[in-house]
Amino acid sequence: MSPPAPTHGPIRRQRAVIPDLARGFMLLFIALVNAQFFLTHVDTIQGGVDQILLFVQRTLVNGRAIPLFSLLFGYGTAWILRRTMDAGGEWADARAVLRRRGFWMLLIGLVHGVVFLPVDIVGAYGLGLLLFVGFLRASDRVLLWSAGGFAVVSTVALVVLTLADAASATSETPEEAAAAAPSLVEGSFLAASTQRLGEWTLYTPVTLLMTVMPPLLVGMWAGRRQILERPNDHRTLLTWTGTVGIATAIVGGVPVALVGAGLVPAPSPVLEGMLWVVHDLSGWVGGAGWTALIALSTMWLTRRTDDETDASPASSTGPVTSAIAAVGERSLSCYLFQSVVFTIVFAPYGLGLGAHATAATAVVVAVTTWSASVLLAEVQRRHNRRGPAEVLLRTLVYGRRSHANR
C-alpha cells in the first residue's frame, strides 16, 4: 500500500537561487511593459531619451518577459511534482495540489484583472494548470513536440489576427489606437472594472494558447531535468541557449523597435503587423535566452560546485543578487504590488498620469516601483517572511496547517 498523501504543505526546503533570480529580474521587465501599457495618448515620444528607451525596451524587453515567466512557471510545476513525490505522495496527490493551485490562481487573476489590469498573467497560468497539468506525465518527446505544435498553431493564429487587425487599422483614429485597452480611458473605476471583466475573459485564454503554452511545456521539460538547479551539469546547453536566444531577440526586435521609437518611417499596416509577428515569435527564444544568461551569470557570481546548487540565496550571492532573488521568491506579491502602484499613478481615477506621461516617465515609474519591491522583499527575506500573496495562495492550496512548516 502506498503511503498516505500529505494533508498539508511539505516542509520548506532551501530554494535554488537561479529560478528566483530570473523571476525577480524579469519583474523589472514586466514593470517596464505594463507601465507603458497604461499610457493612453499618442505623444509618448517627446525627445531623444524617449526614443532610446523605447528602442531598447522593444528590442530586449517587450515580448520576452512573459515567455520567460511561462518557462519558469512550467519549471515550477515539475518541481512541485517532484517535491510531492519525495514527500511520499503519488501522481494523484500532485495533480490535486496543482489543480487546486491552478483554480485559485485563476480566481486571483480574475480579481486582479477586473480591479487593476486586464492583461493579467496569473489567470492564464491558473487556466493552464487546470487544463494541461497532465503534460507533466508525458515523455520528454511528447512535451517538446507538443511545445512545437502549440508554437505552430500560435504562429498561424497570430498571423491571421495581425492581418485582420491591419485591415481594420485604417478605420481607427490615432487617439483610439493609442489606448491598448478601452478600459484604460474610463474615468470611473466601476465602469472601467466592468469593461475589464470582458477584456480579461478574452485575454486570458488567448494569452494562454498563443503565448504561454510553448515555453510552459519547455519549462516542464527543463524542470524534469533540473537544468536550473544543477546548471554546472548543463553549462553547454545554457551557453548555446543564452547566445542564440539573446541574438534572436535582438534580430527579431530591432525592426519593430526602430519603427516604434520613431527612428524610421512607419511602413504599411500589413508590413508593420508582420514585423510584430516576427518580434513576438522571437520572444519565445529570447525568453529562454534571458533565463540561460541569468543562470550563467549566477554561476559566475557564486562559483558554486555541482553539490552546492541548493544553497540559499542569502548565503551564496551578494546582497543585491539576494534582494532580487527575494523578489522572485515573492513574485506574485510583487507583481500585484506593481499593478496597485500603476493604477494609482496612471489611471484616470487615480493621478491620471497615463493621459500625458512620456515613455521616459513611464520607465522612471516602472524602475522606481520595481526598486521599491526589491527593498520590501529584502526586508521580508531578512525576517524570514513570505509575501502576503504567497501566504494567501499557500493557505488556499494546502490549508492553514501549511504555515507550521515554514
Salt bridges, closest charged atoms under 4 A:
ASP20 OD1 - ARG15 NH2 2.64
ASP20 OD1 - ARG23 NH2 2.65
ASP86 OD2 - ARG13 NH2 3.35
ASP120 OD1 - HIS112 ND1 2.90
ASP140 OD1 - ARG224 NH1 2.70
ASP140 OD2 - ARG225 NH2 2.87
GLU229 OE2 - ARG82 NH2 2.84
ASP280 OD1 - HIS279 ND1 3.04
GLU329 OE2 - ARG12 NH2 2.15
GLU329 OE2 - ARG15 NE 3.83
GLU329 OE1 - ARG330 NH1 3.75
GLU378 OE2 - ARG381 NH2 2.69
GLU378 OE2 - ARG382 NE 2.74
